[in-house]
Every structure is written in structure tokens, then in C-alpha cells.
Amino acid sequence: MHTRVKICGITRLEDAMAAVQYGADAIGFVLWPQSERYISPEKAGQITKCLPPFVQAVGVYVNPDKSWVETSSAAAGLDLLQFHGDESPDFCSQFSLPYIKAVRVRNGLDLLQYARRYGESRGLLLDAYAAGIPGGTGHVFDWNLIPAELPLPWVLSGGLHPGNVAEAIGQTHPSAVDVSSGVEVAKGIKDIGKISVFMQGVRSCEDI
């Protein structure tokens, strides 16, 4: 099974090109201005224009205004929206682009109910919970909290890095994985060597 990969928190063209070179399927841009990995829509758009066919540009939002999503997604040339806040299903589905919904996994959260609520999404992104932080924590959550049969495709995120991604895929069997801090030297600055080893870990699971 081919596990798709998104390298998120991209702020530089050279990092995007390295991710593509090593086989990433999607590039993530954080369009939440409060983030230390924030990139302007215009700069994201310059990078997006350099992406080859079939590599998706994904915009990450946290409780945005409708107008910000519309203007920034157009300027950035996005293919997919990713909502990380408390956005309702109606809010997420009102745009011309498809979306995925992030959920911060913790004890007591009913992921099956969550998946049904966001049934119009392309899938869920399962991330680690940390109070007051919408994502990008670098922490791993308990993978045993993931139901055996979610009714939507789902992306594994939260604390993934070159040393644990193969184990994560082998244990949970996600449709895709999402990494940001695990392949960085600083927030928003990627390490090409870490990207390479991370992708080797992903692909090693396909040979099993």
C-alpha cells in the first residue's frame, strides 16, 4: 500500500523542492499568521508555481475568516484546505476547494462521531492534543486511541520523525502521514537529510 506523505510548514522554495525530490505527495503552507511557520499567501504562491504536476499544495488554517480563506487560497494556488481550529462542518464545506479536518486526539474523544460530523471532508488529520496549541506540537499521541474502522480516510500526524515513522505506519496503517517539526532544523526551516531518511522510512513499509 502506498502511504502518501505531506511535508508541512514549508517556508522556503528549496525545502519544497527537496520534499518533492524525495517523493512527497503534498506540500503544506501554514496560513495562520500567529504561527512561527507562517508564510504569506504570495510567497506560498511563488513556491506552488514551481511544484510539478500531481503534487498538492495544502493550506493550513486555524479559525480563519471566510474572506481570508478565499483570498489567501487563491493567492497561494492551493489544491486543498486543512482546518485546525474549531471550524464547523458548514464553514469548512462552503469553499470551492476540498478540505480535510484536523482533530487533536485525546482520551474521551469519539473519533467515529467526529468523522461522521465531518463526513463531507476528504478525511481527518489525527494530531496530538496539547492545551491551547492547535497543532505542530511535535508530540506523539496514543495510537491505540484510533478506531479500527474510521469511515473516512485519515492522516497520521503528531510527533512523527525519521526514527518512528516506519513503526507508526506499521502499527496504524494510515492513508497518509504528515510531518513538520520532525524534519526541521528550526521552525519553518527543513533539514534535507531528515526529509530523505523520513521518506526512506515511509517507503520501507511498502516493501513489507
N, C-alpha and C positions, 0 to 999 in steps of 0.2 A: 504494500500500500504506500502510495506517495503522500508523505506528510508535507503540507505546504508550510512555508516559512515567511513571516513578516519581521523585518528589521525595523524597529520603531525608534522614534526620537532622532530622526535624521536631520541634521542642520547644515551639512556640507555636501557638495556635489561629489567629491572624491569618495566619501563614505558610501553614498548611494551607489556609485559605480562599482565599488568593491563588493557591496552586498549583491548586486546583480551578477557580477563576475563569478561569485561563488555559489550562485544558484538561488538567491532569494526570490520568492514569488511576489512579494509586496514590500513597499517602502512606506513607512509611517511618518507623518508630519504632525507634530503637536501644535494645534492651533488654539490652544488655551493660553492667553497672554500671561497668566500667573506662573506658568511652568518655567523652570530653568532650562527646559529643552524647547522652548517656544521658537518657532520660526515664522517669519512674516509670510502671508499668502503669496506675495510677489516673489520672494526668494524661493519658496516651495515650487512655484510655477516654473521658475527657471530650471530647477532640477527635474521636474516632471517632464519637461520638453526633451530631456536627454535620455529618458527611460526607453528601453526597447519595447516592442510590442509584447503584450501579454503579461507585463509586469504592472501590477496595480499600484496606484497612488492612493493612500488612505489618509484621511484627515481625522485627527483625534480632538474631540470637543468635550468640555465639561460645563453643563448647564448654560449653553450659549443662547443668545437672542436669535430669533429666526433670521433677521436681516444679516447677522454676522455669518451664519452658516451659508446663506445664499451668496453673499459677496465673496467670502473667503474661499469657498469651494470652487467657485468659478475662476477666481484669480489663480488658485493653486492647481487647477486642472485635475481635480480629484475624480476617482472612479468609485470610491466607497466612503461612507461616513461611519465613524466609530464614536459612540456616545458613552462617556464615562461617568456621567453625573446621575441626577435624579429625573432625567427626561422621561416623559410619559410615552407610551406607545403611539398615541396620536401625534405628539410632537415629532417623534423620530420618523414617522412614515409620511410626513407632509411634503418631503422634498423630492426632487426629481431623481435623486441618486439613491441606490440601495444602502442599507445600513446594517451594522452589527451593534449589539448592545453589550457593554461590559457589565459584569456583576462581580462584586467583591465577596468571595466565598467565605462563609463562617458557619459555625455550629448554629443550628436553628433556622437557617435559611432554606426554604423549599425551592430547590432548583427546578424541579419539574413544573411547579406552579409559575415560576419566573419565566420559564421557556414558553409556557402556554400563553402568558400575558403578552410576550413579545413575539408572537407567532408569525408576524409579518416580516420579521428581520431575517437576514441571511444567516444569522447564527448568533451564538453567545460567545463572549470572550470571558473566560473564567480567570479572575485575578485574585491576589491575596488581599485580605482585609487589613486595613490599618486605620485607626480612628482619625478622621479629618484629612486623610490623604486619598485622593481619587484614583491613584494608580502610580506605577513606576516606583514601587517601594523597594524592589529588589529582594522581597521576602517570598518564600515558598509557603503555600497553604497545604493543608492535609488533603492529599489527592484521594483519600478514601471517602471524602465527602461528595465526590462526583457520582451521581446515579449511573447505574449500568446502562440504562437506556434513556438518554435525553431525546426529546422529539425534534430537536434542531441540531444542525452541525455545530460544533463548538471548537474554540481555540483555547489552548492551554497557555497561560501566561503566569507571571509572578515568580521571580527569583530564578528563572532559567539561565543557565550559563553553559560553557563548553563541557564542564565536568559532570553535569547532571541531566543534560537534555536527552541522551540516549535512554537512561533509566526512566525518565519521565514519559517518553513516548512508549517504551516497552510496558510500563505499568498502566497507563491511562488510555492509550490509543486515540489521541485526538485527531480531528480533521486537519488541524494546523497548530503551529506553535508561534509565539510572539515573544521577541526578546528586545530589550533596550539596554538596561544597565549592565547586563551580563556580558556585553561585548564592547564596553566603553573603557576609555582611559580617564574621561571626565564627562560630566553630564552634557550630552549632545555631541560629544566627540568620540567616534568609534575607533576601535583597535582592529586593524585589518587582519592581524594574526588570529585574534579571538573569533572574528567572523568566520575565518577559514576553518578553525577547529570546531566551532559550533556547527557549521554546515556538515562537516565530516561526521559529527555525532548523529545528526539527523539522518543522513543517508546510510549510516551503518545499520540503522534499524530496518531499512528496506531490503537488506541482504539476508535478513534472518528468515 
